[in-house]
Amino acid sequence: MTFKNIKKFAVIAFASLAVLPAAGQDLLANQAPIDRKIKAVDSLMMQQLLMNEVWESPAAELYEDWDNLFAHKQTALPDSFRINLRNFCMPTTNRVVTSNFGARWRRQHKGLDIKVYIGDTIRAAFDGKVRVVRYERRGYGNYVVIRHPNGLETIYAHMSKHLVSENEEVRAGDPIGLGGNTGRSTGSHLHFETRLCGVALNPALMFDFKNQDVVGDEWTFNRSTYNSESSEATRLRGTGGVYRGGDGLYEAPAKSSRYQASNGDVRYHKVKKGETLSAIARKHHTTVNALCNLNRIKKTVTLRPGQILKYN
């Protein structure tokens, strides 16, 4: 074929494209959104595959089953385990720790109490899957348990309302409930637990509520050093030795119905059977309104024996 013929063929081909029938042009145009849809489907499939892959490691190494009946069921705890703390979200924006993890008046307090108000948004700390959504009248109140791919399970207790369902997948930062004062509680707060294989670990080892951050990209649990590390974490990120009120999962240090906090500023009253707000107010030379404001309760609240109330 000569150069002249090649040139002629090119001109004809270009002219043919220029006069492509409208139907052909429509077909090409209609194909574009189909291609985009296919890409979107592929993307969703890839996300699901990645999610499944995440779930298989490392949490799958620690837990043999999925049980919605128990908030915490202990299994074999490894001697050492590295926990990924990246991509976290603080469960609440409130910074005040009101009660530490550990021994508290002859009881073990298995989490941190964080001051929140009724209706405050409580969020998932990490990506995960909701294992338990329940109400426990004499304990956690309204609570949620989430199992996370990093091996942890987190518990959020005393909430006023649940915002998730069991077996629901959540992302870090998703709202899971509202702050409250349900269950065995003496004032609105969030009781927050971190557990590994059902064993409660001090959240202060990983979470710094005062600075709204985690301690690092990861934290490694070691049986041999855990107790000393937990004590140091409480010293650095706890209440500073001052009890500021929280849940009722403890006993008073003495039989007296009155005792003073360690900082000498706040006084508490331990409710006796049959006592009313009016009787307590008269006893401590204050008013019912003042008691309600201090403890963020209503005048119609039903007092429980053993409940702790601030009165100044």
BAKE-794767 format. One line per 5 residues: number of its first residue (from 0); for each residue x, y, z of N, C-alpha, C, O, CB. Coordinates in steps of 0.05 Angstrom, whole numbers. Glycine has a CB too. Layout:
BEGIN
NUM) X,Y,Z,X,Y,Z,X,Y,Z,X,Y,Z,X,Y,Z | ...
END
This chain:
BEGIN
0) 17,-24,0,0,0,0,18,25,0,37,27,16,-20,0,25 | 12,44,-18,29,68,-21,21,87,1,1,85,14,25,81,-48 | 39,108,5,34,128,25,8,143,20,-6,151,38,57,148,26 | 3,147,-6,-22,161,-14,-47,146,-5,-66,157,4,-22,166,-44 | -45,119,-9,-69,102,-1,-72,101,29,-95,102,39,-65,73,-12
5) -50,100,44,-51,100,73,-64,126,83,-81,126,101,-23,97,85 | -56,148,71,-67,174,79,-97,175,73,-112,186,89,-52,197,64 | -104,164,51,-133,164,43,-149,147,63,-171,154,71,-136,153,15 | -138,124,71,-151,106,89,-155,119,117,-176,116,129,-136,79,92 | -135,134,126,-136,148,151,-158,169,151,-173,172,171,-110,160,158
10) -160,183,129,-180,204,127,-208,192,128,-226,203,141,-177,220,101 | -212,169,114,-238,156,114,-246,146,142,-268,149,151,-238,132,94 | -226,134,156,-231,124,183,-239,146,202,-257,143,218,-206,109,193 | -225,169,200,-231,192,217,-259,202,212,-274,209,230,-211,214,213 | -266,203,186,-293,213,178,-315,194,188,-336,203,196,-295,216,148
15) -308,168,189,-328,148,198,-334,152,228,-357,151,237,-319,120,193 | -313,158,243,-316,162,272,-332,188,277,-348,190,296,-289,164,286 | -327,208,260,-340,233,264,-370,232,260,-386,246,272,-329,254,245 | -378,213,242,-407,210,236,-418,185,249,-438,174,239,-412,210,206 | -406,176,271,-416,152,285,-445,156,292,-452,177,303,-399,147,311
20) -463,137,287,-491,140,292,-496,147,322,-481,139,339,-506,114,285 | -518,162,327,-524,170,354,-528,147,373,-521,148,396,-549,187,354 | -539,125,362,-544,101,378,-518,90,389,-516,81,412,-559,79,362 | -497,90,371,-471,81,380,-458,98,401,-446,88,420,-452,79,356 | -462,124,398,-451,142,418,-466,138,445,-453,139,466,-455,171,409
25) -492,134,444,-507,129,469,-498,104,483,-496,104,507,-537,127,462 | -491,84,467,-481,58,479,-456,63,495,-452,52,517,-477,37,457 | -438,78,483,-412,84,497,-417,101,522,-405,96,543,-393,99,478 | -435,120,520,-441,137,543,-454,121,565,-448,125,589,-459,160,535 | -473,103,558,-486,86,578,-468,67,591,-473,58,614,-510,72,565
30) -446,59,578,-428,40,589,-412,51,612,-404,36,630,-409,30,567 | -408,78,612,-391,90,633,-402,86,661,-386,77,678,-389,120,628 | -427,92,667,-437,87,694,-437,58,702,-434,52,726,-465,98,697 | -440,40,682,-439,11,688,-411,4,698,-408,-11,717,-446,-6,663 | -391,15,684,-363,10,693,-359,20,721,-345,7,737,-344,23,673
35) -370,44,727,-366,55,754,-380,38,775,-368,34,796,-377,84,755 | -404,27,769,-418,10,787,-402,-16,793,-400,-25,816,-445,2,776 | -390,-27,772,-374,-52,775,-350,-46,793,-344,-62,810,-364,-62,747 | -338,-22,789,-315,-15,806,-324,-12,835,-310,-20,853,-302,10,796 | -348,0,839,-358,3,866,-363,-24,879,-357,-27,903,-384,20,866
40) -375,-43,864,-380,-70,875,-354,-83,882,-351,-96,903,-395,-87,855 | -334,-80,864,-307,-92,870,-296,-80,895,-283,-94,911,-288,-87,846 | -299,-54,899,-289,-40,922,-302,-50,948,-288,-55,968,-293,-10,920 | -328,-54,947,-343,-64,970,-334,-93,977,-330,-100,1000,-373,-64,965 | -330,-109,956,-321,-136,960,-293,-136,973,-287,-153,990,-320,-152,934
45) -276,-118,963,-249,-116,974,-250,-108,1004,-235,-119,1020,-232,-97,958 | -267,-88,1010,-270,-79,1038,-279,-102,1056,-269,-105,1078,-289,-56,1040 | -298,-119,1046,-307,-141,1062,-286,-162,1066,-283,-173,1088,-331,-154,1048 | -270,-167,1045,-248,-186,1047,-227,-176,1067,-217,-192,1083,-235,-190,1020 | -222,-150,1066,-203,-138,1085,-213,-140,1114,-198,-146,1132,-196,-110,1078
50) -240,-135,1117,-252,-136,1144,-250,-165,1155,-243,-169,1178,-281,-127,1143 | -256,-185,1137,-254,-213,1146,-226,-220,1154,-221,-235,1173,-264,-231,1124 | -206,-209,1139,-178,-214,1145,-170,-203,1172,-155,-215,1187,-161,-203,1122 | -180,-178,1177,-174,-165,1203,-186,-181,1226,-173,-184,1247,-185,-137,1203 | -211,-191,1222,-223,-206,1244,-209,-232,1250,-210,-241,1273,-252,-212,1236
55) -195,-243,1231,-181,-268,1235,-156,-265,1252,-145,-284,1263,-175,-281,1209 | -146,-240,1254,-120,-236,1268,-120,-208,1280,-128,-189,1267,-97,-239,1248 | -111,-206,1306,-103,-228,1323,-124,-238,1343,-119,-256,1358,-78,-220,1338 | -148,-225,1343,-168,-232,1362,-176,-262,1361,-181,-274,1381,-193,-215,1359 | -176,-273,1336,-184,-301,1333,-165,-320,1347,-172,-343,1353,-185,-307,1303
60) -141,-310,1352,-121,-327,1366,-128,-330,1396,-120,-349,1409,-93,-316,1363 | -143,-311,1406,-149,-310,1435,-176,-322,1443,-178,-333,1465,-147,-281,1444 | -196,-320,1425,-223,-327,1432,-232,-351,1415,-231,-350,1390,-242,-303,1430 | -242,-371,1428,-251,-395,1414,-280,-393,1405,-288,-406,1386,-248,-419,1431 | -296,-376,1419,-324,-375,1412,-335,-347,1415,-321,-328,1423,-341,-394,1429
65) -360,-344,1408,-374,-318,1409,-398,-323,1427,-417,-336,1419,-382,-307,1380 | -397,-312,1451,-419,-317,1471,-431,-291,1479,-418,-274,1491,-407,-332,1495 | -457,-288,1473,-472,-263,1480,-483,-263,1508,-495,-243,1517,-494,-259,1460 | -479,-285,1523,-492,-287,1549,-476,-273,1571,-488,-264,1591,-496,-316,1556 | -450,-273,1569,-433,-263,1591,-417,-238,1583,-406,-237,1561,-414,-285,1600
70) -417,-219,1601,-402,-194,1596,-372,-201,1595,-357,-190,1578,-407,-173,1617 | -363,-219,1612,-335,-227,1612,-333,-256,1620,-342,-264,1642,-319,-209,1631 | -321,-272,1603,-317,-300,1608,-287,-306,1603,-277,-304,1581,-335,-318,1589 | -274,-313,1625,-245,-316,1623,-236,-341,1608,-247,-362,1611,-233,-317,1651 | -216,-336,1591,-203,-358,1576,-173,-356,1582,-165,-339,1598,-208,-356,1545
75) -157,-374,1570,-129,-374,1576,-116,-348,1568,-117,-339,1545,-115,-398,1561 | -102,-335,1587,-89,-310,1583,-60,-315,1575,-46,-329,1589,-91,-292,1608 | -51,-304,1553,-23,-308,1544,-3,-295,1563,-10,-276,1577,-18,-298,1516 | 21,-305,1564,42,-292,1580,49,-265,1570,56,-247,1585,67,-310,1581 | 47,-261,1544,53,-236,1531,35,-232,1507,30,-251,1492,83,-234,1523
80) 26,-207,1503,9,-202,1480,11,-172,1472,7,-155,1489,-20,-210,1485 | 16,-167,1447,18,-140,1437,-9,-130,1427,-22,-143,1410,40,-138,1415 | -17,-106,1437,-43,-95,1430,-40,-70,1413,-27,-51,1422,-60,-89,1456 | -51,-70,1389,-49,-47,1371,-69,-26,1380,-93,-31,1383,-55,-56,1342 | -59,-2,1386,-76,20,1395,-80,42,1374,-92,63,1379,-63,33,1420
85) -72,36,1349,-76,56,1328,-106,58,1321,-121,40,1327,-59,48,1303 | -113,80,1308,-140,84,1298,-161,82,1321,-182,69,1318,-147,64,1276 | -154,94,1343,-172,94,1367,-190,118,1366,-187,136,1350,-155,93,1393 | -210,117,1384,-226,141,1390,-232,140,1420,-239,120,1431,-253,141,1373 | -228,163,1433,-235,164,1462,-265,160,1465,-280,172,1451,-225,191,1475
90) -273,143,1484,-302,137,1488,-318,161,1495,-342,162,1490,-305,116,1509 | -306,181,1508,-319,206,1515,-299,229,1513,-275,224,1517,-332,204,1543 | -309,253,1508,-291,276,1508,-286,287,1535,-270,305,1539,-303,297,1490 | -300,276,1555,-295,285,1583,-268,275,1593,-260,253,1587,-318,276,1601 | -255,291,1609,-227,285,1617,-224,278,1646,-202,270,1655,-210,309,1611
95) -245,280,1662,-243,276,1691,-247,246,1699,-268,235,1695,-263,293,1706 | -226,234,1709,-227,207,1720,-237,209,1749,-224,223,1765,-199,192,1718 | -259,196,1755,-270,199,1782,-263,176,1800,-265,179,1825,-300,201,1780 | -255,153,1789,-248,131,1806,-228,112,1791,-232,107,1768,-273,115,1815 | -208,103,1806,-187,87,1794,-194,58,1790,-214,48,1802,-162,89,1810
100) -178,44,1774,-179,15,1772,-164,3,1796,-144,14,1806,-165,6,1745 | -174,-19,1806,-160,-33,1827,-175,-35,1853,-199,-30,1854,-134,-20,1832 | -161,-42,1875,-173,-45,1901,-185,-19,1910,-173,2,1909,-152,-55,1922 | -210,-20,1919,-224,3,1929,-243,-5,1951,-264,-17,1946,-240,17,1906 | -235,1,1976,-251,-6,2000,-259,-35,2000,-283,-42,2001,-275,12,2001
105) -238,-52,1999,-242,-81,2002,-256,-94,1978,-266,-117,1980,-258,-87,2027 | -258,-80,1956,-268,-91,1931,-250,-85,1908,-234,-66,1909,-297,-81,1925 | -252,-101,1887,-237,-95,1863,-254,-80,1844,-276,-89,1836,-226,-121,1850 | -245,-56,1836,-259,-40,1816,-246,-46,1789,-223,-40,1786,-258,-9,1823 | -261,-58,1771,-250,-70,1747,-247,-51,1723,-240,-60,1701,-266,-94,1739
110) -252,-25,1728,-249,-6,1706,-243,21,1716,-237,25,1739,-274,-6,1689 | -244,41,1698,-242,69,1705,-270,81,1704,-286,75,1687,-222,84,1687 | -275,99,1723,-300,115,1722,-293,143,1711,-275,156,1721,-314,117,1750 | -307,151,1690,-303,177,1677,-328,193,1680,-350,184,1675,-295,173,1647 | -325,218,1689,-348,235,1693,-361,242,1666,-348,254,1649,-340,261,1708
115) -386,235,1662,-402,243,1639,-429,252,1650,-436,245,1673,-405,220,1618 | -444,266,1634,-471,274,1641,-491,258,1626,-486,247,1605,-474,304,1636 | -515,256,1637,-536,241,1624,-542,252,1597,-547,276,1593,-562,241,1642 | -540,235,1577,-545,243,1549,-519,248,1533,-521,251,1509,-561,268,1549 | -496,249,1547,-471,252,1532,-466,228,1513,-474,205,1520,-447,254,1552
120) -455,233,1490,-450,211,1471,-426,194,1480,-405,204,1486,-445,223,1443 | -431,168,1480,-409,148,1486,-402,134,1460,-420,125,1445,-418,127,1508 | -377,132,1453,-368,122,1427,-350,97,1430,-337,93,1450,-353,144,1412 | -350,81,1408,-334,57,1407,-304,65,1407,-297,84,1392,-341,40,1383 | -288,52,1423,-260,59,1425,-244,51,1400,-225,65,1392,-248,47,1450
125) -251,28,1389,-237,17,1365,-258,5,1347,-281,2,1354,-215,-4,1373 | -250,-1,1322,-267,-17,1305,-273,-44,1319,-257,-53,1335,-254,-23,1277 | -297,-55,1315,-303,-80,1328,-331,-90,1322,-344,-79,1304,-300,-77,1357 | -339,-110,1337,-365,-122,1333,-378,-124,1361,-366,-133,1380,-363,-150,1320 | -403,-114,1362,-418,-113,1388,-425,-142,1396,-439,-156,1382,-443,-96,1385
130) -416,-150,1420,-421,-177,1429,-445,-178,1448,-461,-197,1447,-396,-189,1442 | -447,-158,1466,-468,-158,1486,-481,-131,1488,-467,-110,1489,-457,-167,1514 | -508,-130,1488,-523,-106,1494,-544,-114,1514,-562,-129,1508,-536,-93,1467 | -542,-103,1538,-559,-114,1559,-564,-93,1582,-550,-72,1583,-547,-139,1571 | -583,-99,1599,-588,-83,1623,-584,-101,1648,-595,-123,1649,-616,-70,1623
135) -569,-91,1667,-564,-106,1692,-571,-87,1715,-556,-68,1721,-534,-116,1693 | -593,-93,1729,-603,-75,1749,-584,-71,1773,-581,-48,1782,-629,-85,1759 | -571,-92,1782,-554,-90,1806,-524,-87,1799,-507,-90,1817,-558,-114,1823 | -519,-81,1774,-490,-79,1767,-486,-57,1746,-487,-33,1752,-480,-105,1757 | -481,-66,1721,-473,-48,1700,-495,-29,1690,-489,-10,1676,-463,-64,1677
140) -520,-34,1697,-542,-19,1685,-543,-25,1655,-540,-48,1647,-538,12,1690 | -548,-4,1639,-547,-8,1610,-518,-9,1601,-503,10,1606,-562,15,1595 | -510,-31,1589,-482,-34,1582,-478,-47,1554,-496,-60,1544,-466,-49,1603 | -455,-43,1543,-448,-54,1517,-420,-66,1519,-402,-55,1531,-449,-32,1494 | -416,-89,1506,-390,-102,1504,-383,-104,1475,-398,-114,1459,-390,-131,1518
145) -359,-95,1468,-349,-96,1440,-323,-112,1439,-305,-107,1455,-346,-68,1428 | -322,-131,1420,-297,-145,1416,-282,-132,1392,-294,-127,1371,-302,-176,1410 | -256,-127,1396,-241,-113,1376,-220,-131,1363,-210,-150,1375,-227,-89,1388 | -213,-126,1338,-193,-142,1324,-166,-142,1337,-150,-160,1333,-190,-133,1296 | -160,-121,1353,-133,-120,1366,-131,-139,1390,-111,-140,1403,-127,-92,1375
150) -153,-154,1396,-153,-173,1419,-168,-163,1443,-175,-179,1460,-125,-179,1426 | -172,-137,1446,-186,-126,1469,-216,-130,1467,-227,-132,1445,-179,-97,1473 | -229,-130,1490,-258,-126,1492,-262,-102,1510,-249,-100,1531,-273,-151,1503 | -279,-83,1502,-285,-60,1518,-313,-61,1528,-331,-70,1514,-279,-34,1502 | -318,-51,1553,-344,-51,1565,-351,-22,1572,-334,-8,1584,-346,-70,1590
155) -375,-14,1566,-385,13,1571,-411,10,1588,-431,0,1578,-390,29,1544 | -410,20,1613,-432,14,1631,-445,39,1643,-434,61,1642,-422,-3,1654 | -469,34,1654,-486,55,1668,-498,75,1648,-505,97,1656,-469,69,1688 | -500,68,1623,-510,86,1603,-541,89,1606,-554,71,1617,-503,77,1575 | -551,111,1596,-580,116,1597,-594,103,1574,-618,97,1576,-586,146,1598
160) -579,98,1552,-592,86,1528,-572,72,1511,-549,81,1508,-606,108,1512 | -580,49,1499,-564,35,1479,-569,48,1452,-592,56,1446,-570,5,1479 | -548,49,1435,-552,58,1407,-543,38,1387,-542,43,1363,-537,84,1403 | -536,14,1396,-527,-8,1378,-541,-34,1386,-554,-36,1407,-496,-11,1379 | -538,-54,1369,-550,-80,1373,-528,-101,1373,-506,-97,1363,-571,-87,1352
165) -534,-124,1385,-515,-146,1386,-509,-155,1357,-526,-156,1340,-526,-170,1402 | -483,-163,1353,-473,-172,1327,-470,-150,1306,-464,-156,1283,-491,-194,1316 | -474,-126,1314,-470,-103,1296,-441,-96,1295,-427,-94,1315,-487,-79,1305 | -431,-91,1270,-403,-82,1267,-402,-51,1270,-419,-37,1259,-392,-91,1240 | -382,-42,1285,-380,-13,1289,-351,-4,1283,-332,-20,1283,-387,-5,1319
170) -349,21,1277,-323,34,1272,-315,50,1297,-332,59,1312,-323,51,1247 | -289,54,1300,-280,72,1322,-293,99,1319,-293,111,1298,-249,75,1322 | -306,108,1341,-319,134,1340,-349,133,1336,-363,153,1339,-307,151,1320 | -359,109,1328,-388,107,1324,-403,110,1351,-393,98,1371,-395,79,1311 | -425,124,1352,-440,126,1377,-452,99,1385,-464,86,1368,-463,147,1375
175) -448,90,1409,-458,64,1418,-478,67,1441,-492,48,1448,-436,46,1427 | -479,91,1454,-498,95,1476,-496,124,1486,-481,140,1476,-492,76,1499 | -513,129,1506,-514,156,1518,-507,153,1548,-515,134,1561,-542,169,1515 | -492,173,1558,-484,173,1586,-508,172,1604,-530,182,1598,-468,198,1592 | -505,159,1628,-527,156,1646,-519,149,1674,-496,153,1682,-545,135,1636
180) -538,139,1689,-535,133,1717,-551,109,1724,-565,108,1745,-543,158,1735 | -550,88,1707,-567,64,1711,-551,43,1725,-526,44,1726,-577,54,1683 | -565,24,1736,-552,2,1751,-542,10,1778,-553,29,1790,-529,-9,1734 | -521,-2,1787,-510,4,1813,-491,28,1810,-467,25,1806,-494,-20,1825 | -502,51,1812,-487,76,1806,-496,98,1825,-520,99,1833,-492,85,1777
185) -478,115,1833,-484,137,1852,-482,164,1839,-480,184,1853,-466,136,1876 | -483,165,1813,-482,191,1798,-475,185,1769,-463,165,1763,-462,210,1811 | -483,203,1751,-479,198,1723,-448,196,1717,-433,214,1724,-492,220,1706 | -440,175,1704,-413,171,1696,-411,147,1677,-430,132,1674,-395,166,1721 | -388,144,1664,-382,121,1647,-363,103,1661,-341,111,1669,-371,130,1619
190) -372,78,1666,-353,58,1676,-342,44,1651,-357,31,1636,-368,37,1695 | -315,46,1648,-302,37,1623,-282,15,1630,-264,19,1646,-288,60,1609 | -285,-8,1618,-267,-31,1623,-253,-39,1597,-264,-37,1575,-282,-55,1634 | -228,-48,1600,-213,-61,1579,-205,-89,1588,-193,-92,1609,-188,-44,1571 | -213,-109,1573,-208,-137,1581,-194,-152,1558,-198,-147,1534,-235,-151,1587
195) -176,-170,1567,-162,-187,1549,-167,-216,1558,-161,-224,1580,-131,-181,1549 | -180,-231,1540,-188,-259,1547,-206,-259,1571,-205,-278,1587,-163,-276,1552 | -222,-239,1574,-241,-237,1597,-229,-227,1622,-244,-222,1642,-252,-264,1602 | -203,-222,1623,-189,-212,1647,-187,-182,1646,-178,-171,1626,-161,-225,1650 | -197,-168,1667,-197,-139,1667,-168,-128,1670,-153,-136,1688,-214,-128,1691
200) -161,-110,1652,-135,-96,1652,-141,-67,1658,-162,-56,1651,-120,-100,1625 | -122,-54,1671,-125,-26,1678,-126,-9,1652,-107,-8,1637,-101,-16,1695 | -149,5,1646,-151,21,1622,-130,43,1621,-122,52,1600,-178,34,1620 | -120,52,1645,-100,73,1646,-73,65,1633,-57,82,1627,-95,82,1674 | -69,39,1630,-45,29,1616,-46,36,1587,-25,38,1574,-43,-1,1619
205) -70,40,1576,-72,46,1547,-85,73,1541,-77,85,1521,-89,24,1535 | -103,82,1558,-118,106,1553,-110,129,1572,-107,124,1596,-148,101,1555 | -107,152,1562,-101,176,1578,-125,196,1574,-125,212,1556,-74,189,1569 | -144,194,1592,-168,210,1589,-163,240,1593,-175,256,1580,-190,201,1609 | -144,246,1610,-138,275,1615,-128,288,1590,-134,311,1585,-117,277,1637
210) -112,274,1574,-101,285,1549,-115,275,1524,-107,282,1502,-72,278,1547 | -137,260,1528,-153,250,1506,-136,236,1485,-136,243,1461,-168,273,1493 | -120,217,1494,-102,203,1477,-96,175,1487,-105,168,1509,-75,219,1474 | -83,159,1471,-73,133,1480,-43,136,1487,-31,157,1479,-77,110,1459 | -31,116,1500,-4,119,1509,17,116,1486,40,123,1489,2,99,1531
215) 8,104,1464,26,99,1442,12,84,1420,-12,80,1421,51,84,1451 | 27,77,1399,16,62,1377,8,33,1386,-9,21,1373,35,60,1354 | 21,24,1407,15,-3,1416,23,-5,1446,38,11,1456,30,-25,1400 | 12,-26,1459,20,-32,1486,22,-62,1489,5,-77,1478,-1,-20,1507 | 42,-71,1503,47,-100,1505,41,-109,1534,52,-100,1553,76,-108,1498
220) 22,-128,1536,16,-141,1562,37,-162,1568,43,-179,1551,-12,-153,1562 | 49,-160,1592,67,-180,1602,59,-188,1630,56,-170,1648,97,-170,1602 | 55,-213,1635,47,-223,1662,66,-214,1683,59,-205,1705,44,-253,1662 | 92,-215,1677,113,-211,1697,114,-182,1706,123,-176,1729,139,-220,1686 | 107,-163,1689,110,-135,1696,83,-120,1698,82,-96,1704,126,-121,1675
225) 61,-135,1694,35,-121,1693,28,-106,1718,20,-82,1717,13,-142,1688 | 31,-118,1742,23,-104,1767,38,-78,1772,25,-58,1779,28,-123,1790 | 64,-78,1767,79,-53,1772,72,-33,1750,70,-9,1757,109,-59,1771 | 67,-41,1726,59,-23,1705,32,-11,1710,27,13,1705,60,-37,1677 | 14,-27,1720,-13,-18,1727,-13,3,1749,-26,24,1747,-31,-41,1735
230) 3,-1,1769,6,18,1791,17,44,1781,8,66,1789,23,7,1813 | 37,43,1764,49,67,1753,29,82,1735,28,107,1735,75,60,1738 | 13,67,1719,-7,80,1702,-28,95,1718,-36,116,1711,-20,59,1684 | -36,83,1741,-55,96,1758,-44,121,1770,-58,141,1773,-64,77,1781 | -18,120,1778,-5,144,1789,-4,167,1768,-9,190,1775,23,137,1798
235) 1,159,1743,5,180,1723,-22,189,1711,-25,213,1704,22,169,1701 | -41,171,1709,-65,178,1694,-91,172,1709,-113,170,1697,-66,162,1668 | -89,169,1735,-112,163,1752,-124,189,1764,-121,211,1752,-106,144,1774 | -136,186,1787,-149,209,1800,-131,226,1817,-138,247,1827,-172,199,1817 | -106,217,1820,-87,231,1837,-93,224,1867,-85,240,1884,-90,261,1833
240) -106,201,1872,-111,193,1899,-136,204,1911,-142,200,1935,-88,200,1916 | -152,218,1895,-177,230,1905,-201,216,1893,-204,214,1869,-178,260,1899 | -219,205,1911,-243,193,1901,-264,215,1896,-270,230,1915,-254,172,1922 | -275,216,1872,-293,237,1865,-321,227,1859,-338,241,1848,-283,252,1841 | -327,203,1867,-354,192,1862,-354,175,1837,-337,179,1819,-375,214,1859
245) -372,155,1836,-373,138,1813,-394,117,1817,-416,123,1826,-346,125,1808 | -388,92,1811,-408,72,1814,-408,62,1843,-391,69,1859,-403,48,1795 | -428,46,1850,-432,37,1877,-419,10,1883,-427,-3,1903,-460,37,1884 | -400,1,1867,-389,-25,1871,-366,-25,1891,-344,-33,1885,-379,-36,1844 | -372,-16,1915,-352,-15,1936,-366,-13,1963,-391,-10,1964,-333,8,1932
250) -350,-15,1984,-361,-12,2011,-347,11,2025,-324,18,2020,-357,-38,2028 | -362,24,2043,-350,46,2058,-329,35,2077,-331,12,2086,-372,62,2074 | -308,51,2084,-286,42,2101,-294,39,2130,-279,27,2146,-263,60,2098 | -316,51,2138,-324,49,2166,-354,46,2169,-368,50,2149,-314,74,2182 | -363,39,2193,-392,35,2197,-407,62,2198,-432,62,2193,-397,20,2222
255) -393,83,2203,-406,109,2204,-419,116,2178,-409,110,2157,-387,130,2213 | -442,130,2179,-456,138,2155,-443,163,2142,-451,171,2121,-485,142,2160 | -424,175,2157,-411,198,2146,-381,194,2145,-369,183,2164,-418,224,2163 | -368,202,2124,-339,202,2123,-330,223,2103,-345,232,2086,-329,174,2115 | -304,230,2105,-294,252,2089,-274,241,2068,-259,223,2074,-281,273,2107
260) -275,253,2045,-256,245,2024,-228,252,2032,-224,269,2049,-264,259,1997 | -208,240,2019,-181,243,2027,-170,271,2023,-151,278,2036,-163,224,2012 | -183,287,2006,-173,314,2003,-186,334,2023,-179,357,2023,-179,324,1975 | -205,324,2039,-217,341,2060,-237,361,2050,-247,377,2066,-196,354,2074 | -244,360,2024,-262,380,2013,-291,370,2010,-310,385,2014,-252,390,1987
265) -294,345,2002,-320,334,1996,-329,315,2017,-313,298,2026,-320,321,1968 | -354,317,2026,-364,299,2047,-386,281,2035,-401,290,2017,-375,314,2071 | -388,257,2044,-406,237,2033,-424,226,2055,-417,225,2079,-391,215,2019 | -447,217,2047,-466,204,2065,-473,177,2053,-480,175,2030,-492,221,2070 | -471,156,2070,-479,129,2061,-508,124,2070,-515,125,2093,-460,108,2073
270) -526,120,2050,-554,118,2055,-561,93,2071,-551,71,2065,-570,117,2029 | -577,97,2092,-587,74,2108,-615,67,2099,-629,82,2086,-587,81,2139 | -623,43,2107,-650,33,2099,-671,52,2110,-672,58,2134,-654,5,2109 | -689,60,2092,-712,77,2100,-706,107,2100,-725,123,2104,-720,69,2127 | -681,115,2095,-675,143,2095,-686,157,2070,-688,145,2048,-645,148,2096
275) -693,182,2072,-703,198,2050,-685,222,2046,-668,228,2063,-732,208,2056 | -688,235,2023,-672,259,2017,-677,280,2038,-658,294,2046,-679,269,1989 | -702,283,2047,-708,304,2067,-694,298,2093,-683,317,2105,-738,305,2072 | -694,273,2102,-680,266,2127,-650,270,2125,-638,280,2144,-686,237,2134 | -639,263,2102,-610,267,2098,-603,297,2098,-583,305,2110,-600,253,2072
280) -620,313,2084,-615,341,2083,-616,354,2111,-599,371,2117,-636,355,2065 | -636,346,2127,-638,357,2154,-613,349,2171,-602,365,2186,-663,348,2168 | -605,325,2168,-582,314,2183,-556,330,2178,-540,334,2196,-578,285,2177 | -553,338,2153,-528,352,2146,-532,382,2142,-515,395,2130,-517,339,2121 | -554,393,2151,-559,421,2150,-557,433,2122,-544,453,2117,-540,436,2169
285) -570,418,2103,-571,428,2076,-600,425,2065,-618,421,2081,-551,411,2058 | -604,427,2039,-631,425,2028,-632,402,2008,-612,392,1998,-638,451,2014 | -657,394,2002,-661,372,1983,-651,381,1955,-639,366,1941,-691,364,1981 | -657,406,1948,-648,417,1922,-618,416,1920,-607,409,1899,-657,445,1919 | -604,423,1942,-574,422,1941,-564,394,1938,-545,389,1922,-563,434,1967
290) -577,374,1951,-569,346,1948,-573,337,1919,-556,323,1908,-585,329,1967 | -596,344,1908,-602,336,1881,-582,348,1861,-573,335,1842,-631,344,1873 | -575,373,1865,-556,387,1846,-529,375,1849,-515,370,1829,-555,416,1852 | -520,369,1873,-493,358,1878,-490,330,1865,-470,323,1854,-487,356,1907 | -512,314,1867,-510,286,1859,-524,282,1832,-525,259,1822,-523,269,1879
295) -534,303,1820,-548,302,1794,-570,281,1794,-571,264,1776,-528,296,1772 | -587,283,1813,-610,265,1816,-635,281,1818,-634,305,1823,-606,246,1840 | -658,268,1814,-684,281,1817,-695,277,1845,-687,259,1860,-704,271,1796 | -713,294,1853,-726,292,1879,-741,266,1882,-746,257,1905,-744,316,1885 | -750,255,1860,-766,231,1860,-750,205,1860,-761,183,1859,-785,231,1836
300) -723,208,1861,-706,184,1860,-711,165,1883,-717,174,1906,-676,193,1859 | -709,139,1878,-712,119,1900,-684,113,1911,-667,103,1896,-726,93,1889 | -679,120,1936,-653,115,1948,-650,86,1955,-668,73,1964,-650,133,1973 | -625,76,1952,-619,48,1959,-600,47,1983,-582,64,1984,-606,34,1934 | -604,29,2001,-585,26,2024,-557,22,2013,-553,5,1996,-594,3,2042
305) -538,36,2024,-511,33,2016,-503,53,1994,-479,57,1988,-506,6,2005 | -522,67,1983,-517,88,1962,-501,111,1975,-506,118,1998,-543,98,1949 | -482,122,1960,-465,144,1970,-475,170,1957,-477,172,1933,-436,139,1963 | -480,190,1975,-488,216,1965,-469,238,1976,-461,237,1999,-517,222,1975 | -462,256,1958,-447,280,1967,-466,299,1981,-489,302,1972,-432,294,1943
310) -457,312,2003,-475,332,2015,-462,359,2019,-475,377,2031,-485,321,2042 | -437,363,2010,-426,390,2009,-405,392,1987,-393,414,1983,-413,397,2036
END
